[in-house]
Amino acid sequence: MELLYGPTKPLEVPPAQPRDLAESKRLCETMATVVADRVREAIDLIELTAHRLVDQITAEPEERWVRAYPFGSCGLGASVADSDLDIVLFCSFKVTAEVFFREFPPLLQPVVGNVVLVPARVPVVKFSYSGTSVDVVFVSAALAAPPTTEQLLDDSFLLQVARDTRHSVNGLRTVLEVKRRLPVAYDVFTTVLKSVKLWAMRRKVYGNLYCYPSGVVLAIMVARICQVMPASHPNVLLRFFFLFYTQWLSRHDRISPVYITTSLESRGRIPGLQTPGDPRRDACRDNLLPCYKSRIPLCQRRSQ
C-alpha cells in the first residue's frame, strides 16, 4: 500500500519544550482573529442561484443537483481577512459551460450588484459579497448526484467531467489531496499555513501575479514540512518552515521541486488537461522554486 505522507521518511521529532505549549496557544489565538468569515453564506447564495438556473433547464430529479465547494486557502481553512473566496460549483451535465456563463451572472446580479465574467482557460465569475471578493469556477459532470471525496480524488472521475470544464476541478482536487497527505492534526496545519500566509502578505512576497508563491504553493510547502517534521505544536513547525526552506533555497546547484506525493510519476494524460509536469524534461527544472500540485501534477513556476 502506498505511503501517504510524502516522498521521504520523517525526521525524529524532538521532545517538546516547556515554552512550546504557551507559544502554540498564543499562535493559535492570534490566527483565530484573522480568519475570513461569510464562507458558508457565499456558498449558500451560489447554490441557491444555481438551483434557480437548473430549474429553468430540466425537471428530471437526477439532473437538478448542484453543489458548491470552497477551494484554495478557503477550502483549506486557511483564509485570512481580506482573502478572496474561491468556490467551485458542480452541476449535472444538463448545464453546459456555455449556458452557465450566459445565464448565471444575470441571476446573481440583482442580489450582489456588479458581476464580472473573466474569460480564460478557467473562466471565472467574480463578484463581491458583504465586502469579500468571491471567485466562482464551474464544472459540468455526468453524474446523478454531487461527487464524493473518493470520486474527486480518482483520476477516472475527470472523464465524467465535460472537457471544457476539467481544468476547473484541479483546485478542489489539490485541496483534498493536501488534506489526506497530512500526518499532523488538521488544526495544527491550518494554524501554520495561516501564519506563513499572513507573514508573506505583510512582507509583499505573496501572489502569482508578482512571481511569488500563491496560496496553494504555500499550502504544499507547509504540508511538506509537516511530513518531514510531524510535530504536534504549531510553533515548532513554524520555526522549522523557515529553517527548512532557507536551507532548501540556498543550494548552489539546481533546486529540487517541492511536492507531497510519494513520487512525481505521471498517471497519464487526461484529455482536455495540460500534460503532467515532469522535472526531468520540462521547463520547471529551470525555475527557482518548482512546486508540484499533487493531482495530475502540474508545476507552479516561480522563476523571478
C-alpha positions as CSV (number, residue, x, y, z in Angstrom):
1,M,0.0,0.0,0.0
2,E,1.3,3.5,-0.9
3,L,2.6,5.6,1.9
4,L,0.5,8.7,2.1
5,Y,3.0,11.0,3.8
6,G,5.4,12.2,1.2
7,P,8.5,11.0,-0.7
8,T,10.8,10.6,2.3
9,K,10.7,9.2,5.8
10,P,10.1,11.8,8.5
11,L,12.7,13.1,10.9
12,E,12.6,12.3,14.5
13,V,10.5,14.9,16.4
14,P,12.5,16.4,19.3
15,P,10.8,16.4,22.7
16,A,8.5,19.3,23.4
17,Q,10.0,22.1,25.4
18,P,8.1,23.9,28.2
19,R,7.7,27.0,26.0
20,D,6.1,25.1,23.1
21,L,2.6,24.8,24.7
22,A,2.5,28.5,25.6
23,E,3.8,29.7,22.2
24,S,1.5,27.4,20.3
25,K,-1.5,28.6,22.3
26,R,-0.6,32.2,21.6
27,L,-0.1,31.5,17.9
28,C,-3.5,29.7,17.6
29,E,-5.3,32.6,19.4
30,T,-3.6,35.2,17.1
31,M,-4.5,33.3,13.9
32,A,-8.1,32.9,15.1
33,T,-8.5,36.6,14.9
34,V,-7.5,36.9,11.3
35,V,-9.8,34.3,9.8
36,A,-12.2,35.2,7.0
37,D,-15.9,34.7,7.5
38,R,-19.0,34.5,5.4
39,V,-17.8,31.4,3.5
40,R,-20.9,29.4,4.3
41,E,-23.2,32.4,3.4
42,A,-21.4,32.8,0.0
43,I,-21.7,29.1,-0.8
44,D,-25.4,29.1,0.1
45,L,-26.0,32.1,-2.2
46,I,-24.2,30.4,-5.1
47,E,-26.1,27.1,-4.7
48,L,-29.4,28.9,-4.4
49,T,-28.8,30.9,-7.6
50,A,-27.6,27.7,-9.3
51,H,-30.8,25.9,-8.3
52,R,-32.8,28.7,-10.0
53,L,-30.8,28.2,-13.1
54,V,-31.1,24.4,-13.1
55,D,-34.9,24.6,-12.5
56,Q,-35.2,26.6,-15.8
57,I,-33.3,23.8,-17.7
58,T,-34.6,20.5,-16.5
59,A,-37.3,18.8,-14.4
60,E,-35.6,15.5,-14.0
61,P,-34.6,14.9,-10.3
62,E,-31.2,13.2,-11.2
63,E,-30.3,16.3,-13.3
64,R,-31.2,19.0,-10.8
65,W,-28.5,18.7,-8.2
66,V,-25.9,21.4,-7.6
67,R,-23.0,21.5,-5.1
68,A,-20.5,24.3,-4.3
69,Y,-17.2,23.6,-2.6
70,P,-14.6,26.1,-1.4
71,F,-11.0,25.5,-2.6
72,G,-7.7,27.3,-2.3
73,S,-6.9,28.8,1.1
74,C,-10.6,29.0,1.8
75,G,-11.0,25.2,1.2
76,L,-8.0,24.5,3.4
77,G,-9.5,26.5,6.3
78,A,-6.6,28.9,6.0
79,S,-8.1,32.1,4.5
80,V,-7.4,35.3,6.4
81,A,-9.1,38.6,6.5
82,D,-9.2,40.3,3.0
83,S,-8.6,37.0,1.3
84,D,-10.7,36.1,-1.8
85,L,-13.1,33.2,-1.6
86,D,-12.6,30.6,-4.3
87,I,-15.6,28.5,-5.0
88,V,-16.1,25.7,-7.5
89,L,-19.7,24.9,-8.5
90,F,-20.7,21.5,-9.8
91,C,-23.8,20.9,-11.8
92,S,-25.2,18.0,-13.8
93,F,-24.2,17.6,-17.5
94,K,-27.5,19.3,-18.5
95,V,-25.9,22.6,-17.5
96,T,-23.2,23.3,-20.0
97,A,-20.4,25.8,-19.6
98,E,-22.0,27.9,-22.3
99,V,-25.3,28.0,-20.6
100,F,-23.9,28.6,-17.2
101,F,-21.7,31.6,-18.1
102,R,-24.5,33.1,-20.1
103,E,-27.4,32.6,-17.6
104,F,-25.8,32.5,-14.1
105,P,-24.4,36.1,-13.9
106,P,-27.8,37.8,-14.7
107,L,-29.5,35.7,-12.0
108,L,-26.8,36.6,-9.4
109,Q,-26.6,40.3,-10.3
110,P,-29.8,41.5,-8.6
111,V,-28.6,40.1,-5.3
112,V,-24.9,41.2,-5.2
113,G,-24.7,44.0,-7.7
114,N,-21.9,44.0,-10.2
115,V,-20.9,40.6,-11.6
116,V,-17.9,40.2,-13.9
117,L,-17.1,37.2,-16.2
118,V,-13.4,36.8,-16.7
119,P,-12.8,34.6,-19.8
120,A,-9.7,32.4,-19.5
121,R,-8.6,28.8,-19.7
122,V,-10.5,28.5,-16.4
123,P,-13.4,31.1,-16.8
124,V,-14.3,32.9,-13.5
125,V,-17.4,34.6,-12.3
126,K,-16.3,37.4,-10.0
127,F,-18.4,39.4,-7.6
128,S,-18.3,41.0,-4.1
129,Y,-20.4,39.7,-1.2
130,S,-20.6,41.7,2.0
131,G,-17.2,43.3,1.1
132,T,-15.5,40.0,0.3
133,S,-14.3,39.2,-3.2
134,V,-15.7,35.9,-4.5
135,D,-14.4,33.9,-7.5
136,V,-16.6,31.1,-8.9
137,V,-15.5,28.5,-11.4
138,F,-17.8,25.9,-13.0
139,V,-17.8,22.2,-13.5
140,S,-20.4,20.2,-15.5
141,A,-20.3,16.5,-14.6
142,A,-22.2,13.4,-16.0
143,L,-23.3,12.2,-12.5
144,A,-26.7,11.6,-10.9
145,A,-25.5,13.2,-7.6
146,P,-22.8,15.5,-6.4
147,P,-19.3,13.8,-6.4
148,T,-18.0,12.3,-3.3
149,T,-14.4,12.9,-2.0
150,E,-13.4,9.5,-3.2
151,Q,-14.7,10.2,-6.7
152,L,-13.0,13.6,-6.8
153,L,-9.6,12.0,-5.9
154,D,-9.9,9.3,-8.5
155,D,-8.4,10.4,-11.8
156,S,-11.1,8.5,-13.8
157,F,-13.6,11.0,-12.4
158,L,-12.2,13.6,-14.8
159,L,-13.5,11.6,-17.7
160,Q,-17.0,12.2,-16.4
161,V,-16.5,15.9,-16.4
162,A,-17.2,18.0,-19.5
163,R,-13.9,18.5,-21.3
164,D,-14.2,22.3,-21.3
165,T,-14.6,22.4,-17.5
166,R,-11.9,19.8,-16.5
167,H,-9.4,22.5,-15.6
168,S,-11.8,23.9,-13.0
169,V,-11.7,20.7,-10.9
170,N,-7.9,20.9,-10.2
171,G,-8.1,23.4,-7.4
172,L,-10.5,21.3,-5.3
173,R,-8.7,18.1,-6.0
174,T,-5.4,19.7,-4.8
175,V,-7.1,20.7,-1.6
176,L,-8.4,17.2,-0.9
177,E,-5.0,15.7,-1.7
178,V,-3.2,18.1,0.7
179,K,-5.7,17.2,3.4
180,R,-5.2,13.4,3.1
181,R,-1.4,13.8,3.0
182,L,-1.1,15.4,6.4
183,P,0.5,13.3,9.3
184,V,-0.4,16.1,11.8
185,A,-3.6,17.3,13.3
186,Y,-5.5,19.4,10.7
187,D,-5.8,22.4,13.1
188,V,-2.0,22.4,13.5
189,F,-1.5,22.5,9.8
190,T,-4.0,25.4,9.2
191,T,-2.5,27.4,12.1
192,V,1.0,27.2,10.5
193,L,-0.4,27.9,7.0
194,K,-2.3,31.0,8.1
195,S,0.8,32.2,9.9
196,V,3.0,31.8,6.8
197,K,0.4,33.3,4.5
198,L,0.0,36.3,6.8
199,W,3.8,36.7,7.0
200,A,4.1,36.6,3.2
201,M,1.2,39.0,2.6
202,R,2.5,41.6,5.1
203,R,6.0,41.5,3.5
204,K,4.7,41.7,0.0
205,V,6.1,38.4,-1.1
206,Y,2.8,36.7,-1.9
207,G,0.8,36.0,-5.1
208,N,1.0,34.6,-8.6
209,L,0.9,38.0,-10.3
210,Y,4.1,39.1,-8.6
211,C,6.1,35.8,-9.2
212,Y,5.9,34.9,-5.5
213,P,4.3,31.7,-4.0
214,S,0.5,31.7,-4.2
215,G,-1.8,30.3,-1.5
216,V,-1.7,26.8,-3.0
217,V,2.1,26.8,-3.2
218,L,2.4,27.9,0.4
219,A,-0.1,25.1,1.3
220,I,2.1,22.5,-0.4
221,M,5.2,23.9,1.2
222,V,3.7,23.8,4.7
223,A,2.3,20.3,4.1
224,R,5.7,19.1,3.1
225,I,7.4,20.4,6.3
226,C,4.6,18.7,8.3
227,Q,5.6,15.4,6.5
228,V,9.3,16.0,7.3
229,M,8.8,17.1,10.9
230,P,5.4,15.8,12.1
231,A,5.4,17.8,15.3
232,S,2.2,18.4,17.3
233,H,3.0,22.0,18.2
234,P,2.4,24.8,15.6
235,N,5.3,26.9,16.9
236,V,7.7,24.1,16.3
237,L,6.5,23.7,12.7
238,L,6.5,27.4,12.0
239,R,10.2,27.7,13.1
240,F,11.0,24.6,11.1
241,F,9.3,26.0,8.0
242,F,11.8,28.9,7.7
243,L,14.8,26.8,8.7
244,F,13.9,24.1,6.1
245,Y,13.3,26.4,3.2
246,T,16.3,28.6,4.0
247,Q,18.5,25.5,3.5
248,W,16.4,24.3,0.6
249,L,16.7,27.5,-1.4
250,S,20.4,28.2,-0.5
251,R,21.7,25.3,-2.6
252,H,24.1,26.2,-5.3
253,D,23.0,23.6,-7.8
254,R,19.5,23.2,-9.2
255,I,16.8,23.4,-6.6
256,S,14.7,20.2,-6.2
257,P,10.9,20.5,-6.6
258,V,8.6,20.6,-3.6
259,Y,5.9,18.0,-3.7
260,I,3.9,15.9,-1.1
261,T,3.2,12.7,-3.0
262,T,5.5,9.7,-2.8
263,S,6.7,10.3,-6.4
264,L,6.2,12.5,-9.4
265,E,5.5,9.6,-11.8
266,S,2.6,10.6,-14.1
267,R,-0.5,8.6,-14.1
268,G,-1.1,9.5,-17.7
269,R,-2.6,12.4,-19.6
270,I,-6.2,13.3,-19.3
271,P,-7.8,14.7,-22.5
272,G,-8.5,18.4,-22.1
273,L,-5.9,18.9,-19.4
274,Q,-2.3,20.0,-19.6
275,T,0.4,17.3,-19.8
276,P,1.5,16.5,-16.3
277,G,4.7,18.2,-15.3
278,D,8.0,16.3,-15.2
279,P,11.1,17.9,-13.6
280,R,13.4,15.6,-15.7
281,R,12.3,17.0,-19.0
282,D,10.1,20.2,-18.8
283,A,10.8,23.9,-18.2
284,C,10.2,23.5,-14.5
285,R,13.7,22.4,-14.0
286,D,14.9,25.9,-14.6
287,N,12.7,27.6,-12.1
288,L,13.9,28.9,-8.7
289,L,11.2,27.2,-6.8
290,P,9.3,24.5,-8.7
291,C,6.3,23.3,-6.7
292,Y,4.2,20.4,-7.9
293,K,0.5,20.1,-7.4
294,S,-0.4,16.7,-6.2
295,R,-3.3,15.8,-8.5
296,I,-2.2,15.3,-12.2
297,P,1.0,17.1,-11.0
298,L,1.5,20.5,-12.6
299,C,4.3,22.8,-11.8
300,Q,3.7,26.1,-10.0
301,R,6.5,28.1,-11.5
302,R,8.4,30.8,-9.5
303,S,11.2,32.0,-11.8
304,Q,11.8,35.6,-10.9
